[in-house]
Amino acid sequence: MAGSPEALDEAANSLAAAAFQEDRPEPGCFVGPDENSRMGIIGGIISSTPGSLPPTRIRVSQRVSEGLLTKKPEPEYPEDARQKHIQGDVVLRVVISKQGDVEDLTLVSGDAALVPAALAAVKQWKYTPYLLNGQPVKMDTEVTVAFRLPER
């Protein structure tokens, strides 16, 4: 909060000088149509322009990835978290291989007491490969692992 009109002007001027890096998707990862992409969505179908390379990895919603799950071992609730009555969600960014295996996990959010159990469980998850034009591709998605204590 600015204490004077001069302080407000100074704060506004400092923001005007700020520069932000453009958000660029990873090469070969399809995140959606834009005026610079070689891929586009037409009527819900991903299409490419002639001569363009298909993406090697696509981003899918959590709902889509859940529909492709074939094996989902539940996490083991950490005993120390249970004793401290810690509960909540652990959100992970997941890369799924062309074969449907969890290839990489990155923590997005979650209580530190719950994270190891979530990571251990999700590493075991298996998915049906995602097919694009009949070919399997890697997937980027997010998963939420919920830890809830039973009500007394």
C-alpha positions in Angstrom: 0.0 0.0 0.0 1.5 3.3 -1.0 1.7 6.0 1.6 1.7 8.9 -0.8 1.0 9.7 -4.4 4.8 9.8 -5.1 5.2 6.3 -3.6 2.3 5.1 -5.8 3.9 6.6 -8.9 7.3 4.9 -8.0 5.6 1.5 -7.6 3.8 1.9 -10.9 7.0 2.9 -12.7 8.8 -0.1 -11.3 6.2 -2.4 -12.7 6.4 -0.7 -16.1 10.1 -1.7 -16.3 9.4 -5.3 -15.4 10.0 -7.8 -18.2 8.5 -11.3 -18.3 9.8 -14.3 -20.2 7.4 -15.7 -22.7 5.9 -19.0 -21.8 7.2 -21.5 -24.3 6.1 -25.1 -24.4 8.8 -27.8 -24.7 9.6 -28.6 -28.3 7.7 -31.6 -29.5 5.0 -31.1 -26.8 1.6 -30.2 -28.1 -0.2 -27.9 -25.7 -2.9 -26.4 -27.9 -3.4 -24.6 -31.1 -2.0 -21.1 -31.7 -1.0 -19.0 -34.6 2.6 -20.2 -34.4 2.0 -23.9 -34.1 2.2 -26.5 -36.8 -0.5 -28.5 -35.2 -4.1 -27.6 -34.6 -7.4 -29.0 -33.3 -10.2 -29.2 -35.9 -13.5 -30.4 -34.6 -11.8 -32.1 -31.6 -9.3 -34.0 -33.8 -5.7 -33.1 -33.7 -4.4 -32.5 -37.2 -1.0 -31.4 -38.6 -0.1 -29.5 -41.6 1.6 -31.6 -44.4 5.3 -32.1 -43.8 5.1 -31.3 -40.1 6.4 -33.6 -37.5 3.9 -35.1 -35.1 4.3 -34.2 -31.4 6.4 -36.6 -29.3 4.5 -35.7 -26.2 1.1 -34.2 -25.5 -0.5 -32.7 -22.4 -3.7 -34.3 -21.3 -6.1 -33.3 -18.5 -6.3 -35.2 -15.3 -9.7 -36.4 -16.2 -8.4 -37.9 -19.5 -5.4 -39.6 -17.8 -7.7 -41.0 -15.1 -9.7 -42.7 -17.8 -6.5 -44.4 -19.1 -5.4 -45.8 -15.7 -5.2 -49.6 -15.7 -3.3 -50.1 -12.4 -3.6 -47.7 -9.4 -2.2 -49.0 -6.1 -3.5 -46.8 -3.3 -0.8 -45.0 -1.2 -0.1 -46.3 2.3 -1.0 -43.6 4.8 2.2 -42.5 6.6 1.8 -43.4 10.3 3.4 -40.2 11.5 0.9 -38.2 9.4 -1.9 -40.3 10.8 -0.8 -39.7 14.4 -0.6 -35.9 13.7 -4.0 -35.9 11.9 -2.4 -34.6 8.7 -4.6 -35.0 5.7 -4.9 -33.3 2.3 -4.0 -33.6 -1.4 -0.6 -34.2 -3.0 -0.5 -32.9 -6.6 2.1 -34.3 -8.9 3.1 -33.5 -12.5 3.6 -36.8 -14.3 5.2 -37.9 -17.5 3.8 -41.2 -18.8 5.9 -43.2 -21.4 4.6 -44.4 -24.7 4.2 -47.8 -23.0 2.0 -46.4 -20.2 4.6 -46.4 -17.5 5.2 -43.5 -15.1 8.5 -42.1 -16.3 8.9 -38.9 -14.3 7.3 -37.3 -11.2 7.5 -33.6 -10.1 5.9 -32.3 -6.9 3.4 -29.5 -7.5 2.0 -29.2 -4.0 1.3 -31.2 -0.9 2.2 -31.6 2.8 5.8 -32.9 3.2 4.6 -35.7 5.5 2.4 -37.1 2.7 4.6 -36.6 -0.4 6.8 -39.8 -0.1 3.8 -42.1 0.1 2.1 -40.3 -2.9 5.3 -40.6 -4.9 5.8 -44.3 -4.0 2.2 -45.1 -5.0 2.1 -43.1 -8.3 5.4 -44.7 -9.5 3.5 -48.0 -9.6 0.6 -46.7 -11.7 0.1 -48.0 -15.2 -1.8 -46.4 -18.1 -3.2 -47.5 -21.4 -0.9 -45.8 -24.0 -2.3 -42.7 -25.5 -2.6 -43.0 -29.3 -2.3 -40.1 -31.7 -2.9 -40.9 -35.3 -2.6 -44.6 -34.3 0.9 -44.1 -32.7 1.6 -44.1 -28.9 2.9 -40.8 -27.6 4.2 -39.7 -24.2 1.7 -37.8 -22.0 2.2 -34.9 -19.5 -0.6 -34.7 -16.9 -1.2 -33.9 -13.3 -2.5 -36.3 -10.7 -4.0 -35.6 -7.3 -3.5 -38.2 -4.5 -6.0 -37.6 -1.7 -5.2 -38.5 1.9 -8.2 -38.5 4.1 -8.5 -39.8 7.7 -11.7 -41.6 8.6 -14.2 -39.5 10.5 -14.6 -40.6 14.1 
